[in-house]
Each structure stands twice: as structure tokens, then as C-alpha cells.
């Protein structure tokens, strides 16, 4: 394992240095996802019920990029993903799944998920390689537990994993046959057999477990083109990259203590964007951590995989 700022074989462009892509001061930035069709990064600020969109600077463009666009909704938004037919997005609200049209601001509720539970809300989400939307819940208070759900092309919802406290790290191996998932308080990431044809979740095994002296808990994850998993460590001020066998490959230190979700983007999928949070940080801590809540940008020397839009 290597703690690096420059990956082996990296160039001046892919030097591993960490910068700020958007100084947005999110309370709870989450759900980073790159839309290749729009050349845009989407993410959310859950606590402010905001959806964000950012078109990064293109070196070939003659005009500067537009300012990030923000939509605020009446209900908190946990994640968003483009829809295959374009136009609208699929969004995970606190209590269900909806279609949102950024052009008009109209939202159409498609399914309730734990809508009657006062103790939980939806949290991490990502589409599988066939365009199904998997979303997990988070217990905010009380003794309740939540689950991981699959939202299929026919707009039906199926619970695929139960007994969960905080769903995170949802992502898929390049061939789509492994689902990675973390119940964050357990401080481990699991790998489940996944059937691409049906979306059925099979047997699970421990992919990696944080050691006693490793700070933080596993938050959001993504998988690169080499099949390595990148995980944001909430409370650990870093990204961790794991080999397909679960071996820790490298640690990338970050200027924020609460990174939440990484996503590869850019025209070459060679930029790693990372959302972060200011939630729960004291005034003294925020003064020492001015980048908290920003979207960070890294050129790690590896490329990502295109994310699938929702196919329903």
C-alpha cells in the first residue's frame, strides 16, 4: 500500500494533486455522478434539499464554463441519475423515488420507499450496468432499520438487502457481476454476487475491513476502468483505493475530514470528483478546514467507467 500524491507512471496532467472544483460549502454534499451526455457533474446537498449541476471548464472552449446550477426542492434529495431517454433525472428523495425535469422544475413521484417511517430516509444510490437504480436507506434516529432497494425498469421497487443502518458504497465491478456495498457503522465493505440479467443479489463476503487504527467509516465508492474500488472515508480525510481482491492499493489524503462520494468525470473520465460535508463540524474545525463542503478534483492517473443512466 502506498500513500501518494503522484501515482507511479503519472504525468504532469495526472499528478494526483487535489484541488477544488466547486467551492459550494455544502452541508452534506453527496451523490456525485458524471453525465457524459451533458458533460456535467451532478450531486446533491441532502440537508439543504438541493440538486447541483456543474459543467467544468473545457480546455478547448472559447468561453468560460457557466456557474453551477442549483435546484432546491421541498423534500430532501439523496441522489440523482440521468434517464436514458434524456430530459429528466431519476432522484431519490427522502421518502421515495421521483422523476425530475431540470428544464421545468416539475417533479413526478414514481414510488414511495419507507414513506411512513419517521426514522429513516433514502441515502446512497447508483445504477447497475443494465440501468436499474439501486438505493439504500439511512436511519436518522430511533431503533428502526432500513434496506437496500432495487428500482426496476418497470418502476417497481424490490428490497434486496435488509437490516441496514446506513447504506453506502453502492457500485459495481466492470462486468456488472459484483455489487459492492457498505453498512457504514460496520466499517467494512462487502462484495455480493450480482446477476446482471435479473438484478438478483446473491451471497456476500467481506471485501475489505477497516483496521482498528484506520480513521473514519466507508462512505460512497466508485470503480475505475482497472476494476479497482475508490472509497471515500467519512471522518478519515482520505480516499482509499482497493484492488479487486480487496487489498489496499493507495491512500489519497484530502483537505476535508468528511469526504462523501467519488465519481470519475471529464471527457476522458480521468478526473475524480469528490463531494464533502460540513455537517457537525465546529466553528474551530471549519476555520481549520475551509474546503469542507466543497467538491474536490483529482487527476489520479487512472480512468473511470461511464455510469449507466436509468433505463426505465
Helices and strands as residue ranges (DSSP letters): E 2-3, E 18-22, E 29-35, E 40-45, E 50-54, E 69-72, E 77-82, E 88-93, E 96-101, E 107-112, E 120-127, E 133-139, E 146-151, E 157-164, E 167-172, E 178-183, G 184-186, E 188-194, E 201-209, E 217-223, E 229-234, E 238-242, E 248-253, E 259-265, E 271-276, H 283-288, E 295-298
